[in-house]
Amino acid sequence: MSAPNSGADPHLPEFYSLIALESVGSTNDEARNLAENGAPAGTIVWAKQQMAGRGRRGRVWNSPIGNLYCSVILRSPVSPTMAAQLSFVTALALGEGIREFLPSGVVVQYKWPNDVLIDGKKFAGILLESQIGEEGMLDWVLIGTGVNVGSFPSDTERPATSLNQAGAELSVVDVLTAYAQSLWSWFALWQRDGFEPIREAWLGRAAGLGEAIEVRLPNEMLSGTFDALDTSGSLVLLTSHGRQIISAGEVFVGP
């Protein structure tokens, strides 16, 4: 399969408005400023490198040139709980958007709540940040994504990889094009049919489903079997003390 677009500019659906930057502190910070000043849904902030990139829990996201760093502004009048489901929408957009360009036999999986894996190694992460309006409904949400295209860090807690390392000969522009097109489709499905089709598709490639996992919480580590994803997106863990519903945490799969 050839790359979707090898030109200098990404080919994006009309829904999007692209802001391309050479360097930025954080694409989410830049997008936040735009969203607070009324930028429309579909605005994408894309930078070749980030000087202060971050992941969940404030962790540093190493952001050298050659990988994809972007943030998308979306607006949908939903509750904060529903807005959190966009993490799964985005994971599907990333994974399904690039899967056809990977060699046969390479496995794409989704790790709860916001990572995308290739053969068990992380190649993409997702960071959602949002603002809730006066009536308790979503004003806007930022979907920040970091995708290892040409390189990956070697000093992470769990193994990482890149698309090029996995055999996908894609440029950063190619990946942005594939991701944005896929995100538009999955976001439209979520808006039309709700979370259930997203949940089913995500579970079809869920890392650790039915297996023993560990979940790190702020003050403890839980062990059990990854049993299900509930209708809100929380992880259902079967432990020696019974079922536990976990809405936020960090999952560790395998040895």
TORGUMAR-400127 format. One record per residue (C-alpha): y, x, z; residue in three letters. Coordinates in steps of 0.5 Angstrom, whole numbers, padded with zeros to 4 digits, always signed. Each point is the difference from the previous one (the first is absolute). Layout:
<sites>
YXZala ...
</sites>
This chain:
<sites>
+0000+0000+0000met +0007+0003-0002ser +0006+0000+0005ala +0004-0006+0000pro +0006+0003-0002asn +0002+0008-0001ser +0007-0001-0001gly +0006+0002+0004ala +0001-0007+0002asp -0004-0005+0004pro -0001-0006-0004his +0001-0006+0005leu +0000-0007+0000pro +0006-0004-0001glu +0000-0002+0008phe +0002+0007+0002tyr +0006+0004+0000ser -0001+0008+0001leu +0004+0005+0003ile -0002+0007-0001ala +0002+0005+0004leu -0001+0008+0000glu -0001+0000+0008ser +0001-0004+0006val -0001+0000+0007gly -0004-0006+0000ser -0001-0005-0006thr -0001-0005+0006asn +0007+0002+0003asp +0003-0001-0007glu -0003-0006-0001ala +0002-0003+0007arg +0007+0001-0002asn -0001-0003-0007leu -0003-0006+0003ala +0005-0001+0006glu +0005+0000-0005asn -0003-0006-0004gly -0005+0004-0005ala -0004-0005-0004pro -0008+0000+0001ala -0003+0005-0005gly +0005+0005+0001thr -0004+0007+0000ile +0002+0006+0003val -0004+0006-0003trp +0002+0007+0002ala -0004+0007-0002lys +0000+0002+0007gln +0002-0002+0007gln +0003+0005+0005met -0001-0005+0006ala -0006-0004-0003gly -0004-0004+0006arg -0006-0004+0001gly -0003-0005+0005arg +0002+0002+0007arg +0006+0005-0002gly -0005+0005-0003arg +0003+0005-0005val -0003-0001-0007trp +0000+0006-0004asn +0004-0001-0006ser +0000+0005-0005pro +0002-0001-0008ile -0006-0002-0004gly -0002-0006+0004asn +0002-0007+0000leu +0005-0003+0006tyr +0003-0007-0001cys +0003-0006+0004ser +0000-0007-0003val +0004-0005+0002ile -0003-0007+0001leu +0003-0007+0002arg -0005-0006+0002ser +0002-0005+0005pro -0006+0001+0004val -0002+0001+0008ser +0000+0007+0002pro -0008+0000+0001thr +0000-0002-0007met +0004+0005-0002ala -0005+0005+0003ala -0005-0002-0005gln +0004+0004-0006leu -0003+0006+0003ser -0007-0002-0003phe +0004-0003-0006val +0003+0007-0001thr -0007+0004+0001ala -0003-0005-0005leu +0006+0002-0005ala -0001+0007+0001leu -0008+0000+0000gly -0001-0004-0006glu +0006+0002-0004gly -0003+0007+0000ile -0008-0001+0000arg -0001-0001-0007glu +0003+0007-0001phe -0005+0004+0004leu -0006+0003-0002pro -0007-0005+0000ser -0003+0001+0007gly +0007+0001+0004val +0000-0005+0006val +0007-0003+0002val +0000-0003+0007gln +0005-0004+0004tyr +0001+0003+0008lys +0003-0005+0004trp +0005-0001+0001pro +0004+0004-0005asn -0003+0006-0003asp -0004+0000-0007val -0006+0005-0001leu -0003+0004-0006ile -0007+0002+0002asp +0001-0001+0008gly +0007+0004-0001lys +0007-0003+0001lys +0004+0001-0006phe +0005-0006+0001ala +0004-0003+0006gly +0004-0006+0001ile +0006-0001+0005leu +0003-0007+0001leu +0007-0001+0003glu +0003-0007+0000ser +0006-0004+0002gln -0001-0007+0003ile +0006-0005-0001gly +0003-0005+0005glu -0005-0005-0001glu -0006+0005+0002gly -0002+0000-0008met +0000+0007-0004leu +0006+0002-0003asp -0002+0006-0003trp -0006+0005+0000val -0001+0007-0002leu -0006+0003-0003ile +0000+0007+0000gly -0006+0004-0003thr -0002+0007+0000gly -0005+0002-0005val -0003+0007-0001asn +0000+0001-0008val +0000+0007-0001gly -0001+0003+0007ser -0002-0002+0007phe +0001+0003+0007pro -0006+0004+0003ser +0002+0000+0007asp -0001-0008+0002thr -0004-0003+0005glu -0005-0003-0005arg -0002+0003-0007pro +0006-0002-0006ala -0001+0001-0007thr +0004-0001-0006ser +0000-0004-0007leu -0001+0006-0004asn -0005+0003+0005gln -0004-0006-0001ala +0000+0001-0008gly +0006-0005-0002ala +0004+0004-0004glu +0007-0005+0001leu +0007+0003+0001ser +0004-0003+0005val +0003-0005-0005val -0006-0002-0002asp -0002-0002+0007val +0007-0004+0002leu -0001-0004-0007thr -0008-0002+0002ala +0002-0001+0007tyr +0006-0004-0001ala -0003-0004-0006gln -0006-0002+0005ser +0004-0001+0006leu +0004-0006-0004trp -0007-0003-0001ser -0002+0000+0007trp +0006-0002+0003phe +0000-0006-0005ala -0007-0002+0002leu +0002+0001+0007trp +0006-0005+0000gln -0004-0005-0004arg -0007+0000+0003asp +0002+0003+0007gly -0004+0005+0004phe -0007-0002-0001glu -0001+0003-0007pro +0003+0007+0002ile -0004+0000+0006arg -0007-0001-0004glu +0002+0005-0005ala +0002+0005+0005trp -0006-0001+0004leu -0004+0001-0006gly +0002+0008+0000arg +0001+0000+0008ala -0001+0007+0003ala -0005+0000+0006gly -0002-0008-0001leu -0006-0001+0004gly +0000+0007+0003glu +0001+0003+0006ala +0008+0002+0001ile +0005+0002+0005glu +0007-0003+0001val +0005+0004+0003arg +0005-0005+0004leu +0006+0003+0003pro -0003+0001+0007asn -0008+0000-0002glu -0005+0001-0005met -0005-0006-0001leu -0007+0001-0004ser -0004-0005-0003gly -0002-0003-0007thr +0005-0002-0005phe -0002-0008-0001asp +0006-0003-0004ala +0007-0001-0001leu +0002-0006+0002asp +0005-0005-0003thr +0006+0003+0002ser -0002+0007-0002gly -0002+0002+0007ser -0006+0005+0001leu -0006-0004+0003val -0004+0006+0005leu -0007-0002+0003leu +0000+0004+0006thr -0005+0001+0006ser +0005-0005+0004his +0000-0005-0006gly +0005-0002-0006arg +0007+0003+0000gln +0005-0002-0005ile +0005+0006-0001ile +0006-0001-0004ser +0003+0008+0000ala -0004+0006+0001gly -0003+0006-0003glu -0007+0000-0003val -0005+0006+0000phe -0006-0001-0005val -0006+0005+0000gly -0001+0006+0003pro 
</sites>
